[in-house]
Amino acid sequence: MLVNTDQSVPREERARHLLEANRYAEAFEEIALELVDRPHDVDLRLLASDAYERLGAQPEAADHLSIILAAEPEHLTANRRMAELLSDLGDAAGAVRCWRRIVAATREENADALTLLSIALSKDGQHDEAIELLTQLTHRHPLDASSLANLAMAFLAAGREQEALPVLTRALALDPHSAQAYCGLGLSHHEHGRLEDAAAAFRTTERLAPDSAVGSFNLGLALERLGDREGARRALLRAAALEPQDEEIQSALEPLLVRQSTTIESSRDGAASIKGDLGSFDLFNVLEFLRMQEKTGSLVVSAPDGVGMLRLEKGMLIGGSAPHLKRLGEILVRRGLISEEGLRLSLSRQRERYPGLREDGTEQDATTLGAILLLDRLLDEKQLSEVLFRMIVDVTAQIKQWREGAFAFHASEDSGFPVRFNVQNVVFELLRVEDERGRPHSESTP
């Protein structure tokens, strides 16, 4: 994406274009410079908050919104965005304060704000007020199934199941396709140990709202309690594919991916090589061990089919290689992301900057080539991240197929390579792909 970096263009406008082009570092630089001259500018603070939020730096995003709200406590956009951020950060009480300000500013005429305030109150344990507000909304909109479903969920959160069930029945009578109402029924069944009924309700929730992780997540929990670990794994993988950063989903899925009995040989100080036999240790088990130990180095796997390698830094995957897989440069050229001449020059720069690499195997190290491409601005981090993630998934998939051979982990220094991937996200993606390939057509079609 071309970006207008003409210095005659206002700095704030340049920053917006840079953000849209995923050139975050340059955008932050422009925003920071502009904030020196305009520290109290609301639009600029909103832009800074948006930039941090895109990078997943939610506390920093909230800091900029706090500055706005300190000067303009009733600012609707800042309050709404702050409420959403605080909710994601687990600060239900803070979210309640923001939604209260919005409700007051709109004189309680904004049904959406009232609903979101009620949900925040429920999460904060203020059940009576949440139920009172939602009851008022159902009186205003007696034929709105969504309002009834929200009220039922508030009753369930308060432990008032007997009041929730008739409300859920009314919601489903008005809208037989209410995913939220079916989820409420599933939660009620699950709470009382009616696990088969719970699983059926959550399957319906998943079918009616396939873009939400809620149905898949709760279905996974129900199936695990039923003893169907494979079904639970599949359901939780679907949830993880929709919400890969959700810690609750990852926590539920992790025991289904890693056998607890694994013991990996390593030195007492952890600095020496970790090694083992593929026949004794599952690859995912080894990667999970390295993730939990936040190891930096290379996992080298030697097998009759060849040698594979996965590189990690602080427990995060950054690159890898395996026999017969295309190299990074070849993929980038085929996709039209760089030219052949650009690749040739970058490989030459790679050899100069990293003289320890062998002439015939320079590009085997995708991270050093990637670092050169980023340094020379031939690629941005988003483009490189998309290609590297798929490469790592493919490398992991190939090594996972090997049934015999040996592995050894060799520690190294952290290189500071900026593109890193959570081991669990790579495993989730690989298992999701395998699940899709193995699932009968009738199962994958709602």
C-alpha positions as CSV (number, residue, x, y, z in Angstrom):
1,M,0.0,0.0,0.0
2,L,1.4,3.4,-1.1
3,V,1.6,6.0,1.7
4,N,1.8,9.8,1.1
5,T,4.8,10.8,3.2
6,D,4.9,14.3,1.7
7,Q,6.0,16.6,4.5
8,S,3.5,19.2,3.3
9,V,0.7,16.8,4.4
10,P,-0.3,17.5,8.0
11,R,1.5,15.1,10.4
12,E,-1.8,13.7,11.8
13,E,-3.0,12.8,8.4
14,R,0.3,11.1,7.6
15,A,0.0,9.1,10.8
16,R,-3.5,7.9,9.8
17,H,-2.2,6.8,6.4
18,L,0.8,5.0,8.0
19,L,-1.6,3.2,10.5
20,E,-3.7,2.0,7.6
21,A,-0.6,0.7,5.9
22,N,0.4,-1.2,9.1
23,R,3.6,0.9,9.4
24,Y,3.1,1.3,13.1
25,A,6.6,2.5,14.2
26,E,6.5,5.4,11.7
27,A,2.9,6.2,12.7
28,F,3.8,6.3,16.4
29,E,6.7,8.6,15.6
30,E,4.4,11.1,13.8
31,I,1.8,11.0,16.6
32,A,4.4,11.5,19.3
33,L,5.9,14.5,17.5
34,E,2.5,16.0,17.0
35,L,1.5,15.5,20.7
36,V,4.4,17.7,21.7
37,D,2.7,20.6,20.0
38,R,-0.9,19.5,20.7
39,P,-0.9,17.5,24.0
40,H,-4.6,18.3,24.7
41,D,-6.0,17.7,21.2
42,V,-8.8,15.2,21.6
43,D,-8.7,13.8,18.0
44,L,-5.0,13.2,18.3
45,R,-5.4,11.4,21.6
46,L,-8.1,9.2,20.1
47,L,-5.7,8.4,17.2
48,A,-2.9,7.5,19.6
49,S,-5.3,5.3,21.6
50,D,-6.4,3.6,18.3
51,A,-2.8,3.0,17.3
52,Y,-2.0,1.3,20.7
53,E,-5.1,-0.8,20.6
54,R,-4.3,-2.1,17.1
55,L,-1.0,-3.3,18.5
56,G,-2.7,-5.0,21.4
57,A,-1.3,-2.5,23.9
58,Q,-4.6,-2.0,25.7
59,P,-3.3,-0.3,28.9
60,E,-1.4,2.3,26.9
61,A,-4.5,2.9,24.7
62,A,-6.5,3.4,27.9
63,D,-3.9,6.0,29.2
64,H,-4.6,8.3,26.2
65,L,-8.4,8.0,26.7
66,S,-7.9,8.8,30.4
67,I,-6.3,12.1,29.4
68,I,-9.3,13.0,27.3
69,L,-11.7,12.0,30.1
70,A,-9.8,14.0,32.7
71,A,-10.6,17.1,30.6
72,E,-13.9,16.1,29.2
73,P,-15.6,13.5,31.5
74,E,-18.7,13.3,29.3
75,H,-17.0,12.7,26.0
76,L,-19.1,10.0,24.5
77,T,-16.6,8.4,22.1
78,A,-13.8,8.3,24.7
79,N,-16.2,6.9,27.3
80,R,-17.4,4.1,25.0
81,R,-13.9,3.1,23.9
82,M,-12.7,3.2,27.5
83,A,-15.6,1.1,28.6
84,E,-14.8,-1.5,26.0
85,L,-11.1,-1.5,26.8
86,L,-11.6,-1.8,30.6
87,S,-14.0,-4.7,30.0
88,D,-11.4,-6.5,28.0
89,L,-8.8,-5.8,30.7
90,G,-11.2,-7.3,33.3
91,D,-12.0,-4.0,35.0
92,A,-15.7,-4.3,35.2
93,A,-16.1,-1.6,37.8
94,G,-14.2,0.9,35.5
95,A,-16.4,-0.1,32.6
96,V,-19.5,0.5,34.7
97,R,-18.4,4.1,35.5
98,C,-17.9,4.8,31.7
99,W,-21.3,3.3,30.7
100,R,-23.0,5.3,33.5
101,R,-21.6,8.5,32.1
102,I,-22.9,7.6,28.6
103,V,-26.3,6.7,30.0
104,A,-26.5,9.9,31.9
105,A,-25.4,12.0,28.9
106,T,-28.0,10.4,26.7
107,R,-30.7,10.8,29.4
108,E,-31.3,7.0,29.5
109,E,-32.7,7.1,25.9
110,N,-29.8,5.0,24.4
111,A,-31.0,1.4,24.8
112,D,-27.7,0.0,23.6
113,A,-25.8,1.9,26.3
114,L,-28.3,0.8,28.9
115,T,-27.9,-2.8,27.8
116,L,-24.1,-2.6,27.9
117,L,-24.2,-0.9,31.3
118,S,-26.4,-3.8,32.6
119,I,-24.0,-6.4,31.3
120,A,-21.1,-4.6,32.9
121,L,-23.0,-4.4,36.2
122,S,-23.7,-8.1,36.0
123,K,-20.0,-8.8,35.5
124,D,-19.1,-6.6,38.4
125,G,-21.5,-8.6,40.7
126,Q,-24.1,-5.8,40.9
127,H,-26.8,-8.2,39.9
128,D,-29.9,-6.5,41.4
129,E,-29.3,-3.2,39.5
130,A,-28.4,-5.1,36.3
131,I,-31.7,-7.1,36.5
132,E,-33.7,-3.9,37.3
133,L,-32.4,-2.0,34.2
134,L,-32.9,-5.0,31.9
135,T,-36.4,-5.5,33.2
136,Q,-37.1,-1.9,32.4
137,L,-35.8,-2.5,28.8
138,T,-38.1,-5.5,28.4
139,H,-41.1,-3.4,29.5
140,R,-40.1,-0.8,26.9
141,H,-39.6,-3.4,24.2
142,P,-41.8,-6.4,25.1
143,L,-41.4,-8.1,21.7
144,D,-37.6,-7.8,21.6
145,A,-36.2,-11.3,22.1
146,S,-32.7,-9.9,22.5
147,S,-33.7,-7.9,25.6
148,L,-35.4,-10.9,27.1
149,A,-32.3,-13.0,26.5
150,N,-30.1,-10.4,28.1
151,L,-32.4,-10.4,31.1
152,A,-32.3,-14.2,31.3
153,M,-28.5,-14.2,31.3
154,A,-28.5,-11.6,34.1
155,F,-30.8,-13.9,36.1
156,L,-28.4,-16.8,35.5
157,A,-25.4,-14.8,36.5
158,A,-27.2,-13.9,39.8
159,G,-28.0,-17.6,40.4
160,R,-31.7,-17.0,39.9
161,E,-32.3,-19.9,37.5
162,Q,-36.0,-20.3,38.2
163,E,-36.6,-16.8,37.1
164,A,-34.3,-17.2,34.1
165,L,-36.0,-20.2,32.5
166,P,-39.4,-18.7,31.8
167,V,-37.7,-15.6,30.3
168,L,-35.6,-17.8,28.0
169,T,-38.8,-19.6,26.9
170,R,-40.4,-16.3,26.0
171,A,-37.3,-15.2,24.1
172,L,-37.3,-18.4,22.1
173,A,-41.0,-18.1,21.4
174,L,-40.3,-14.6,19.9
175,D,-37.1,-15.7,18.1
176,P,-36.5,-19.4,17.6
177,H,-33.1,-18.6,16.2
178,S,-31.8,-16.7,19.3
179,A,-28.3,-18.0,19.8
180,Q,-28.1,-16.2,23.2
181,A,-31.2,-17.9,24.5
182,Y,-30.0,-21.3,23.5
183,C,-26.7,-20.5,25.2
184,G,-28.6,-19.5,28.4
185,L,-30.4,-22.9,28.3
186,G,-27.1,-24.6,27.8
187,L,-25.6,-22.9,30.8
188,S,-28.6,-23.8,33.0
189,H,-28.3,-27.5,31.9
190,H,-24.6,-27.5,32.5
191,E,-24.9,-26.0,36.0
192,H,-27.2,-28.8,37.0
193,G,-25.3,-31.6,35.4
194,R,-27.6,-32.2,32.5
195,L,-24.6,-32.5,30.2
196,E,-26.2,-34.1,27.2
197,D,-28.9,-31.4,27.1
198,A,-26.2,-28.7,27.6
199,A,-24.2,-30.0,24.7
200,A,-27.2,-30.1,22.5
201,A,-28.1,-26.4,23.4
202,F,-24.5,-25.3,22.8
203,R,-24.4,-27.1,19.4
204,T,-27.4,-25.1,18.4
205,T,-25.8,-21.9,19.8
206,E,-22.7,-22.6,17.6
207,R,-24.8,-23.3,14.5
208,L,-26.9,-20.1,15.0
209,A,-23.8,-17.9,15.7
210,P,-20.9,-19.5,13.9
211,D,-18.8,-16.3,14.2
212,S,-18.9,-16.3,18.0
213,A,-16.6,-18.4,20.1
214,V,-19.2,-18.7,22.9
215,G,-21.0,-21.7,21.6
216,S,-17.9,-23.7,20.7
217,F,-16.2,-22.8,24.0
218,N,-19.1,-23.9,26.1
219,L,-19.7,-27.0,24.0
220,G,-16.0,-28.0,24.6
221,L,-16.5,-27.7,28.3
222,A,-19.6,-29.8,28.3
223,L,-18.1,-32.5,26.1
224,E,-15.0,-32.7,28.3
225,R,-17.2,-33.3,31.3
226,L,-19.0,-36.0,29.3
227,G,-15.6,-37.7,28.7
228,D,-15.5,-36.9,25.0
229,R,-12.0,-35.4,25.0
230,E,-11.7,-35.6,21.2
231,G,-15.0,-33.8,20.7
232,A,-14.0,-31.3,23.3
233,R,-10.7,-30.7,21.6
234,R,-12.4,-30.1,18.2
235,A,-14.9,-27.6,19.7
236,L,-12.3,-25.7,21.7
237,L,-10.0,-25.5,18.6
238,R,-12.9,-23.9,16.7
239,A,-13.3,-21.4,19.6
240,A,-9.5,-20.7,19.6
241,A,-9.6,-20.1,15.8
242,L,-12.2,-17.4,16.4
243,E,-10.5,-15.9,19.5
244,P,-6.9,-16.9,19.4
245,Q,-5.9,-14.5,22.2
246,D,-8.6,-15.5,24.7
247,E,-6.8,-16.9,27.8
248,E,-9.8,-18.7,29.1
249,I,-10.1,-20.7,25.8
250,Q,-6.4,-21.5,25.7
251,S,-6.5,-22.6,29.4
252,A,-9.3,-25.0,28.7
253,L,-7.7,-26.3,25.5
254,E,-4.1,-26.7,26.8
255,P,-4.7,-29.9,28.8
256,L,-6.3,-31.5,25.8
257,L,-3.2,-30.9,23.7
258,V,-0.4,-31.7,26.1
259,R,0.0,-35.0,27.9
260,Q,0.9,-34.3,31.5
261,S,3.2,-37.3,31.9
262,T,6.0,-36.0,29.7
263,T,9.4,-35.7,31.2
264,I,12.1,-34.2,29.0
265,E,15.8,-34.7,29.7
266,S,17.7,-31.4,30.4
267,S,20.5,-30.2,32.5
268,R,20.0,-29.0,36.0
269,D,20.8,-25.4,35.1
270,G,18.7,-25.6,31.9
271,A,21.5,-24.2,29.7
272,A,22.6,-27.5,28.1
273,S,20.8,-29.1,25.3
274,I,17.4,-30.6,25.8
275,K,17.2,-33.8,23.9
276,G,15.0,-36.9,23.4
277,D,13.6,-39.4,21.0
278,L,10.6,-38.8,18.7
279,G,9.2,-42.2,19.5
280,S,9.0,-41.2,23.2
281,F,8.0,-37.6,23.0
282,D,5.2,-35.8,21.1
283,L,6.4,-32.7,19.2
284,F,3.6,-30.6,20.7
285,N,4.7,-31.7,24.1
286,V,8.3,-30.6,23.5
287,L,7.1,-27.2,22.1
288,E,4.8,-26.7,25.0
289,F,7.7,-27.4,27.4
290,L,9.9,-24.9,25.6
291,R,7.1,-22.3,25.7
292,M,6.5,-22.7,29.4
293,Q,10.3,-22.4,30.1
294,E,10.5,-19.3,27.7
295,K,13.5,-20.9,26.0
296,T,15.5,-19.2,23.3
297,G,17.3,-21.3,20.7
298,S,16.8,-23.9,18.0
299,L,14.9,-27.2,18.2
300,V,16.6,-29.5,15.7
301,V,14.9,-32.7,14.7
302,S,16.9,-35.4,12.8
303,A,14.9,-38.2,11.1
304,P,15.3,-40.5,8.1
305,D,13.3,-38.0,6.0
306,G,15.8,-35.2,6.7
307,V,16.5,-32.5,9.3
308,G,13.9,-30.0,10.5
309,M,14.4,-27.0,12.7
310,L,12.2,-24.6,14.6
311,R,13.6,-21.4,16.2
312,L,12.2,-19.9,19.3
313,E,12.9,-16.7,21.3
314,K,11.6,-16.5,24.9
315,G,9.3,-19.4,24.2
316,M,7.8,-17.8,21.0
317,L,8.3,-19.3,17.5
318,I,10.1,-17.1,15.0
319,G,11.1,-19.3,12.1
320,G,12.0,-22.8,10.9
321,S,12.9,-25.0,8.0
322,A,12.1,-28.5,6.8
323,P,13.0,-30.6,3.7
324,H,11.3,-29.9,0.4
325,L,9.5,-26.7,1.7
326,K,9.9,-23.5,-0.2
327,R,12.2,-20.9,1.3
328,L,11.2,-17.5,2.4
329,G,12.7,-15.6,-0.5
330,E,11.1,-17.9,-3.1
331,I,7.6,-17.4,-1.4
332,L,8.0,-13.7,-1.3
333,V,9.0,-13.5,-5.0
334,R,6.1,-15.8,-6.1
335,R,3.6,-13.7,-4.2
336,G,5.0,-10.5,-5.8
337,L,6.0,-9.0,-2.5
338,I,9.6,-8.5,-3.6
339,S,11.4,-8.7,-6.9
340,E,14.0,-11.2,-7.8
341,E,16.6,-8.4,-8.0
342,G,15.5,-7.3,-4.5
343,L,15.9,-10.8,-3.2
344,R,19.4,-11.1,-4.7
345,L,20.5,-7.9,-3.1
346,S,19.0,-8.8,0.3
347,L,20.7,-12.2,0.3
348,S,24.0,-10.4,-0.4
349,R,23.3,-8.0,2.5
350,Q,22.4,-11.0,4.6
351,R,25.8,-12.6,4.0
352,E,27.6,-9.4,4.8
353,R,25.7,-8.7,8.0
354,Y,25.8,-12.4,9.2
355,P,29.2,-13.7,8.0
356,G,28.8,-16.9,10.0
357,L,26.1,-18.2,7.6
358,R,27.2,-20.7,5.0
359,E,27.3,-19.5,1.3
360,D,25.1,-22.4,0.2
361,G,22.6,-22.3,3.0
362,T,22.3,-18.6,3.8
363,E,18.6,-18.3,3.1
364,Q,17.9,-21.4,5.3
365,D,17.7,-18.9,8.2
366,A,14.5,-17.0,7.4
367,T,14.8,-14.8,10.4
368,T,18.1,-13.1,9.3
369,L,16.7,-12.6,5.8
370,G,13.5,-11.3,7.3
371,A,15.5,-8.9,9.5
372,I,17.3,-7.5,6.4
373,L,14.0,-7.1,4.5
374,L,12.5,-5.2,7.4
375,L,15.6,-3.0,7.9
376,D,15.6,-2.1,4.2
377,R,11.8,-1.5,4.3
378,L,11.2,-3.9,1.4
379,L,8.5,-5.5,3.6
380,D,6.4,-4.4,6.5
381,E,5.9,-6.5,9.6
382,K,2.4,-7.5,8.7
383,Q,3.5,-8.9,5.3
384,L,6.4,-10.8,6.8
385,S,4.3,-12.0,9.7
386,E,1.6,-13.6,7.4
387,V,4.3,-15.4,5.3
388,L,6.3,-16.6,8.3
389,F,3.3,-17.8,10.2
390,R,2.3,-20.1,7.3
391,M,5.9,-21.3,6.9
392,I,6.1,-22.2,10.6
393,V,2.8,-24.1,10.5
394,D,4.0,-26.0,7.4
395,V,7.3,-26.8,9.1
396,T,5.6,-28.0,12.2
397,A,3.2,-30.1,10.2
398,Q,6.0,-31.9,8.4
399,I,8.0,-32.6,11.5
400,K,4.9,-33.8,13.3
401,Q,4.5,-36.5,10.7
402,W,7.9,-38.1,11.5
403,R,7.5,-41.1,13.6
404,E,11.2,-41.8,14.3
405,G,14.3,-39.8,14.9
406,A,15.8,-37.6,17.6
407,F,15.5,-34.0,18.6
408,A,17.8,-31.7,20.5
409,F,17.3,-28.1,21.6
410,H,20.3,-25.8,21.5
411,A,20.1,-22.6,23.5
412,S,21.2,-19.3,21.9
413,E,21.1,-15.5,22.6
414,D,17.9,-13.5,21.9
415,S,18.3,-11.7,18.5
416,G,15.4,-9.3,19.1
417,F,13.7,-10.5,15.9
418,P,10.4,-8.5,16.0
419,V,8.0,-11.1,14.5
420,R,7.1,-13.8,17.0
421,F,4.2,-16.3,17.3
422,N,2.7,-18.0,20.3
423,V,3.4,-21.8,20.2
424,Q,-0.2,-22.5,21.1
425,N,-1.6,-20.4,18.2
426,V,0.6,-22.3,15.7
427,V,-0.6,-25.6,17.2
428,F,-4.2,-24.4,17.2
429,E,-4.0,-23.5,13.5
430,L,-2.3,-26.8,12.6
431,L,-4.9,-28.9,14.4
432,R,-7.7,-26.8,13.0
433,V,-6.5,-27.4,9.5
434,E,-6.2,-31.2,10.2
435,D,-9.7,-31.1,11.8
436,E,-11.2,-29.4,8.7
437,R,-9.5,-31.9,6.4
438,G,-10.7,-34.9,8.4
439,R,-14.3,-33.7,9.1
440,P,-17.1,-35.2,7.0
441,H,-18.8,-32.7,4.7
442,S,-22.1,-33.1,6.6
443,E,-20.4,-32.1,9.9
444,S,-18.9,-28.9,8.5
445,T,-22.1,-27.7,6.9
446,P,-24.6,-26.2,9.3
